């Protein structure tokens, strides 16, 4: 899944997930806080279960805070027949979601951003760091 999809939150905190994303994410998917950005991470159930397994392989003394952060904010989401899904209030607050939102596809995962924050992040992207990573990848 890749691309940028615009959506809106209604008064109840529901948003529409485009058909293409629902097809790739599956009938039920997971959402949780994102560690390094003020947005919500969207996982397929398979990717979520893989992440959980990796975290469980590590000593709990190393992962306790991470588990609280991710698992404590995780919700399984099942869009209705119109593709609408309720984004729980704690995640809307964490990501600062207003009415206009953007879903950014990240090859197997996605992020949900408040549109104004997404625009701000894009305007501040350090093009040199992008070039450095692209060079490492041979692009």
SVG drawing of the C-alpha trace seen along z (x, -y; Angstrom):
<svg xmlns="http://www.w3.org/2000/svg" viewBox="-22 -24 47 39">
<polyline fill="none" stroke="black" stroke-width="0.4" points="0.0,0.0 1.4,-3.3 0.2,-6.7 -1.5,-9.5 -5.3,-9.5 -7.3,-12.3 -10.2,-11.8 -12.2,-13.6 -13.2,-12.8 -16.9,-13.2 -18.3,-14.5 -18.2,-11.0 -14.5,-10.5 -15.1,-8.2 -13.2,-8.4 -13.4,-6.6 -10.7,-4.2 -10.4,-4.1 -11.3,-0.7 -7.7,-0.2 -6.4,-0.5 -9.1,1.7 -8.3,4.4 -4.7,4.3 -5.1,4.0 -7.8,6.7 -11.2,6.7 -9.7,6.0 -6.5,4.2 -4.6,2.6 -3.9,-1.0 -1.6,-2.4 0.5,-5.4 3.6,-6.0 6.9,-6.3 8.7,-9.0 5.9,-11.2 2.5,-12.7 0.5,-10.3 -1.3,-6.9 0.3,-3.8 -1.9,-1.3 -0.8,2.3 -2.2,5.4 -3.0,8.1 -0.1,10.1 2.4,7.2 1.0,6.5 1.4,10.1 5.0,10.1 5.8,7.0 4.3,8.5 6.4,11.7 9.6,9.7 8.9,7.7 8.1,10.8 11.5,12.3 13.3,9.6 13.6,9.4 10.7,7.6 13.1,5.4 14.1,3.9 10.6,3.7 8.3,2.8 8.0,-0.9 7.6,-0.1 4.9,2.5 3.0,0.0 3.3,-2.7 2.3,-0.5 0.0,2.2 -1.7,-0.2 -2.7,-2.4 -3.6,0.4 -7.1,0.9 -8.4,3.4 -10.4,1.6 -13.1,3.1 -14.6,0.6 -18.3,0.8 -19.7,1.5 -19.2,-2.1 -15.6,-1.9 -16.0,-4.1 -14.1,-3.3 -14.1,-4.9 -10.7,-6.3 -10.7,-6.1 -10.5,-9.4 -7.1,-8.7 -5.5,-8.2 -7.2,-11.2 -5.9,-13.3 -2.4,-11.8 -2.1,-12.6 -3.9,-15.9 -6.4,-14.9 -8.8,-17.6 -11.3,-17.3 -9.0,-16.9 -6.7,-13.9 -4.3,-12.1 -3.6,-8.4 0.0,-7.8 0.7,-4.3 4.0,-2.9 4.3,0.5 2.5,2.8 1.6,0.2 0.2,-3.2 0.1,-6.4 -2.9,-8.6 -1.9,-12.3 -3.7,-15.5 -3.5,-17.2 -2.0,-20.4 0.7,-18.5 1.4,-16.3 1.8,-19.5 4.2,-21.0 6.3,-17.8 6.6,-17.7 7.7,-21.3 10.5,-20.7 11.8,-17.5 15.6,-17.6 16.3,-16.9 19.9,-16.2 19.1,-13.3 16.8,-11.9 19.7,-12.1 22.0,-10.4 19.7,-7.5 18.9,-7.3 22.6,-7.1 23.0,-4.3 20.3,-2.4 21.9,-3.0 19.0,-5.1"/>
</svg>
